[in-house]
Amino acid sequence: MTLMLASVADAAEAGTALIEGADIIDLKDPGQIPLGALDLATIRAAIAAVAGRRPVSAVAGAPDLPPPELAAAAETLGEAGVDYVKVGLLPEAAKARIEALRPLAAKVALVGVLFADLPHDFSLLAVLASAGFKGALLDTATKGGLRLLDHIDIAALKTFVDLCHDANLTAGLAGSLQPPDIARLLPIGPDILGFRGTLCIGHKRTQRIDAAQVKLVRALIPREASELDEETKVDWRLLSARGYSRDSEQKDTDKVFLHDLILPVAIGAYDFERNRTQRVRFNVDIDVRRASHHAEDMRDVFSYDLITDAIRLILSRGHIDLVETLAERIADALLAQPRVACVNIRVEKLDVVEGSVGIEIRRERQAQSGKTHQLFAELSAASPGD
């Protein structure tokens, strides 16, 4: 399950985030970028407002804070009642900061923050785990309109999440995330998605949090079954952003398509095709079961980004001998999403002849088992070398 983290600036905003369903209340100064600490009085007031109903996280200080001061600030936050203390890790001083906090990790739950728009080293995740940190968050240092997905692709984000889980770290993603990003990030299994700007009036991070925006983001992140509709135990409207639908008997379909996507691909069964890439064109048409009501927001649509992400995740696994294999893997990934009734996939190699060669396949959904599937689950289950 993925939790929603809402960054707030004071006790009043903490109350709004709590009422609208945020899972974690995060305390930081939005006027200071990237990680600005609030004053201790504001932090204590927010903790009192939350009153133990949700976990509270807080920023220990700016990423360039000297290690001894950082350790002292983190210890003070722990004593004040903060559940998780976030620590920024700039590339040039990351290991020194981690070592400075190692003695404190037994008393305070620490989360290391890496920045996707700065040089970053995922090998630090193992260092964090060995030092006793509880989690890692991949964020952005600058907030000039670019989102996390503008700085790092979906395959690299999946690598970050997988490495965190391999190290027994909670994996969090943040960085100017917007509602359409949620459907793309949920399938790779982050434990936490963090938000600030998109929750605020006018989507400006220095403005006040808007309850309606918090409610929308909350609705796009599925909750545990125990919190959902008592009749079905599944809130299909919330799960639709992930590709699910309660309209399993709905016969009408809409077509979602991706045409003329050309990517460099490590593909080919000949020796001369190995250790290189060649251009491959993808055309994908999907018949998606139509919802029983008109689309109103991101909860009601099947995002075409899920098609491109499925392709890129498959390609990130390494060399594929046959276009037939590639096409079948794409079909399997997309048909794992219950709203998808049928897929038509055309894969063409463009560097073999004057023109193109390839394959076109059509695959339909088999009889439903009634089970809920993890999106792209087959990508994780398959061995890296197959």
N, C-alpha and C positions, 0 to 999 in steps of 0.2 A: 504494500500500500504506500502511496505517495502522500506526504503531508504538505499542507500549505503554510508557509511562513509569511507573516505580514510584518514589515518593518514599520515601526511607529516612533513618533518623536516625543510623546508625553503620555500622561495617564488618560487623557480624554480620547486620544487616538487608540490607545490600548483597549479602552472600553468598547469603541466601535468595532475594532477587529475581533474582539472576543464575542460580541453579540452576533456578528455576521458569520462566525464559524471558523475563523483562522485556527489552525492547530497549534502554531507556535507564535508567540508574541516576541518580536525582535526589537530591541531598543538601540537606536543610533540617531545621530544628528544628521539629517539629510542635507544640511547646508555645508557639511564638510565631506569632501570626496577624497578617497573612496570610503574610508572607514572613520567616521567621526564619533567620538564617545560623548555621551550625554553627561551632565553633571550628576553627582551622586544623589542629590535631593530629588531630581526628576526621576531617576531610576527607582529610588525607593517608593516614590509616589505611584509609579506605574506598577511595580510589583504588588503594592497594596491593592490597587484597583483590580488586578487580575486575581488576586487572592487564592492562588494555587489552583485555579480552574484550568489553566493551560501552562505548559512549560514556558519559561521566559529565557531568552538569550539576549546578550548584550555585547557590544564592541568594547574591547579593552583599551583601544587607543589607535592613533594613526599608525600606519605600517612602518613609519620610520622612527617610532618611539624607541629609545635605547632599551636593550634587553632588560637591565635591572628595573627600569621604570615600568616596563611592560609587565614583568612578573609581579611587581607590587600592585599595579592596577588590576590585574587578573585576580589576585588573591582578595583584594578589597571587594570586587564584584561578587566573588563566591561567598564572602562573609555577609554581603548585603542580601543574599537570597536568590541571585541569578542562577538558573539551572545550567546554562551553557555559556561559556565565554568564547567569543570569536577573536581570533588573532590573525592579523594580516601578515602575509609572508611575501616580501619583496625578494626578487631573485638573488640579489647580491648578499642578503643577510639572513636568508631563511633558516639555514642550519643553526646559526648562532642564536636566533630567537627560539627555535625549538629546544635547543639544549638549555637555555635559560629557564624554560618552563617545565622541563622534565621533572624536577622535584615537586612541582605544584600539581602535576597531573593526577597524583593519587588523591588529592583533596578536591579538585575543581574539574568539572567536565569541560575539556578544551576542544575547540574546533578550529582547525587551520584553514585560512582563506587564501586560495591561489587566484591569480588574475589572468583571464584568458587573453586580454589585450596587451599583456606584458610577456616577456620571455618566461616560459613556465616549464617546469620539470616534474613530470608525473612520478619520477622515482622518489620524490619527497614524500609520497604517500606512505611508503614503507617506513621512512624515517619517523613520520608522525605516529604511526602505529607502534613502533618500537619505543617511542617516548611516552606512550600512554594516552595520546590524544584519542577522543571518542569519535571524531568525524572530520570531514574535509568538505569545504564549499568552494566551488569554482564560480567566480564572480567576474565583474569587469571593474577596472580601476577608473576609467573615464565614463562619464554619463552624458555624452554628447549626441545621443540619438541612435547610436549603433547598439544592437542587441547582442547577447551572448552568441547567438547563431550567426551573426555577421563576422565574428572573430574566429570561430572554431566550428568545424562541420560535425554532422550528427554522428559519424563513425568515431571521431576523436572523443566526443562526449560519451559515447557508449564505452569506449576504452577507459575513460576516467571513472565512470560508475563501476565498471567491472573490477578495476584495480582497487578501488575503495572497498568493495565487497570482499575481494580476495584478502585484503588486509584487515578485515573485520572493522572497517570504518563506516560510519553513516555517510552517505553520499548526497551532497546538496548541490543544486544548480540555481544560479541567480544571474542578474545582469540585464536590467531593462527588459525583462521578459514581458510579453504582451499576450492577450488571450489566444490568438492563433498559434502561439508557440507551444501551448500546453499539450495539445493533441500530438504534437511531434515529439515531445520530451517524455511523456508518460510511458510509451512503449519501451524505452531503454532502461526503465526501472530505477529512477532516482528515488531516494528516500524522502527528499525534501525539495520543493520548488519555492524559491523566495521572491517576493514582490515588494516594490515600493511605488515607483512612478506610475504604473498602470492602475494603482489603487487610488490615486490622488485626483483632485479636481483638475480638469484639463490635462490629465496625465503628466503633470509637472510635479516632480518629486518634492519640491519645497513647499507645495500647497498642502492643505489639509486632506486627510483621507476621506474619501467619499463612500458612504455606506453601500450605495448601489453598485459601485465598482468592486468593492470587496465581495459582495454577494455574487456577482457574476463570475469572478475568478474562483470563488469557493465552489460554485455549481459546476465548473468545468473539471474539477478534480474529484474523482469518485471517492466516496467514504467507505468505511467498513460496512459489511452487510447488516450488522446490528443497528446501524444508524439510519438504514434506508426504509423504504416503504414496507410496512408490516405485511401487506398482502402477498407481495412477490419476493420480498427480501432482496430485490434488485431495483435500484433506481435507474431505469433505462435512459431517462432523459439526461442524467448526469453522465452515464457511461457512453452516450452517443459520440462524445468528442473522442473517445478511444476506439471508435469503430463499431460499437455495439448498438443494437436496437431491440426494443420490445415488440416491434412490429414483425415478428417472425412469420406470420401468415400473410403479410402484405405482398401482393403479387406485382403491383406496379413498381417499376424501377426508373431511376434516372441514370444517365450516363455521365460518369466522371472520366476525363481523359487527360493523358499526357502525350503530346506529339512532338517528334523531332528533337528529342533530348540526345545530344551527342556527348559522350564521355570517353576519356582514355581508359582502356580496359586491358588488364593482363589476361589474355585469352588466346587459345590455340593449342592444337595437339602436336604440331610440328616443332622440331627443335629450334628452328629459326624464329619461332613465335614466342619463345620463352625469354625471360629477362628483358622484356620490353613491353610497351603497351601499344595498342592500335585503336583507332577510332571505331566506336560502336554507336549505332543509332537505335534508340528505344522509342517505340510507339505502344502505348498501353491504353486500352479502353476497358472500363469497369462498369458493369451494371450493378447499381447500388439500390437496395430496397428503399423505396420512398417512405418517409415518415408519414404518420397519419395526420399531421398538421403542417401548415406553412412554416418555412424556416424563419426564425425570428432572430437568432444570434448564433454564436459558434457552437452551441450545444446541439444544434439541429442539422449540422452539415457534416459531410464526409470530406475531409481536407485532401486536396490533391498533393499536398506536401507529404502525406503518408506514402504516396507512390514513389516519389523521388527518394525519400528516406529509406524505403525498403530496398531500392536498387543500390544506393550507396552503401548501405550496411552489408549487403551481399558482396559487393565488389571489394569491400575493405578486408574480407577474409583471405584474399590472395588469388593466385592464378586459377583460372577455370579452363579446362581443356576444350569444352564443347559449348557452342551457342545453345544447343538443346538443353544442356544442364542449366545454363544461366536462365533461360526462359522458364524452365520448370521451377526453379527456386523462387523466381519472382512470383509466379502463379501461386505457389504454396504459401508464400508470405502474405499475399493479399487475400487469398481465400481463407486465411486463418482469422479474418475479421468478419464476424457474423453478418454484418449488413451487406457484404459483397456476395452477389448471387452468381456472377459470371465474370471471367476476365478474358480478354483477347490481347495477346502479347506478341509483338513483332520485334525481333532482334536482328540487326543487320551489321555485318562487318564491312567497313567502308574502304579498307586499305588493301584488299586482296586482289580485286580486279577493277577495271574501269566501270564503275557502277557499284553494286552492292550484292552481297550474298548473305544468307541468314535463314531464319525460320520464323514462322508465325504459328502460334498455338492458341487454342481456345479451350478453357477449362471451366467447368461448372461446379457449383457447390454440391457436395455429396449430402446424403441424408443427415439431418442434424442429430447430434448425440445429446443435446440439452446441456452440455457442459460449457462453462465460460473458459475461453482460451486466453492465454497471454499473447499479446500482439508480438509477432516476429519470434515466437518461442522457438521455432525450429532453427533459427539462426544461432541461438545459444546452445541448443541441444546437439547440433551437428559438430563433429570434431573439426578442428581448424585445418586438418590436412586432407579432408575428404574432397 
